[in-house]
Amino acid sequence: MTVTTYGIDLTHFKEVDKFKIDKTDIKVYFNDPMIQLARMYSDFDTKTSTEKFGILSDYLHNNPLYVFVATNKKAKINRIYVLRGNPRKQRTKNYFQIDILNERSSNLFDRTDYEKDILKTIDKVNVGGSLFEHMAVFQTPEGKKVIGKGIKFWDYFTTVEPYSEIKSAVQTLIEMDLTNSIPSDYLLTKTEPIKPLFEYEECAITKVKEREIKTTVYSYDSLGKVKNEYPRTETDYDLYYSSTSQELTGVTTFPFFSSTDTKEEFEDGTRIKIESKQPYLNHYLKDIVIIKNPESGEIARIEGKLIIHAYSAAGHSTSDELYIAEFQKVGDCNLPVKIRFHSLTDVDLKRPRIVKQIKYVLK
């Protein structure tokens, strides 16, 4: 049976709560990602833990989780608040936003159709996570015991987010909206997509489906030999948003230059100095030089300095490391496949502090 509320199809949602804000009634509906993924992937249970968490993360970053429907007939309030992930916020804890819709929306799961009905979007929402109280898996007596606690799930340690905390955060924002008191800096400002400067950027955005980033941190003994290695692996599903967010891994693994950036070619024809106008790049990289393969003309590597930010009671400080991104052919694209950070004293580039190796899955 199709369930609709003010034009929203809530067939696959479950009503989980109702409460009042003054005289305005609020009904809350939950979209269980686990149920949706089982519908979308017939082989979901056979996938690895890493694949499952990657698919879940991608889904949460691009779909609604809770819908809060506010009605007050006397005050003529018919408003919908959709808590959904923001794909721009990669590898960030609080990645949810609230889209505010007046009276109706065409389709919650069709971003093109849905976005035309958005009145405004609250970008500052203190909500994140991977597992949530209202998921069916936590509705058993045993499941209810772990709500609000850290558990091992699909071989990962994560917290089951309690609904009470989500409700508190969203309720505060709904109250602000109903009283027209949302601070302007809470609202999402829409921006035009950044036009890429180099062909490798356009090729990757068009053809890369996902990528796996293996980061290894090294420590060395007094003789310069590797003493310890600390690897970790993460999966990335939206290259553009990851690269243009102000987040270290995204920016450094795929430097996304803009067509508005300034290029200065060296006389040898194989090197280009870049002066970027992009805040996400300037936050982490400086003294950027593109080095091209003299035979193919394609980018062989990017060199520069990594800006390391430190925050303490004394304030904000920065230090620098050497930065190198090495490229090679992946399908039809020429892409960065290895990123290295070196101490400024490691002039021979023999002892990287961090190495990031990237594998791509093409569309």
Summary of the structure (lengths in Angstrom):
residues: 363
radius of gyration: 23.5
end to end distance: 35.4
largest distance: 77.9
contacts: 1052
relative contact order: 0.10
helix: 22%
strand: 43%
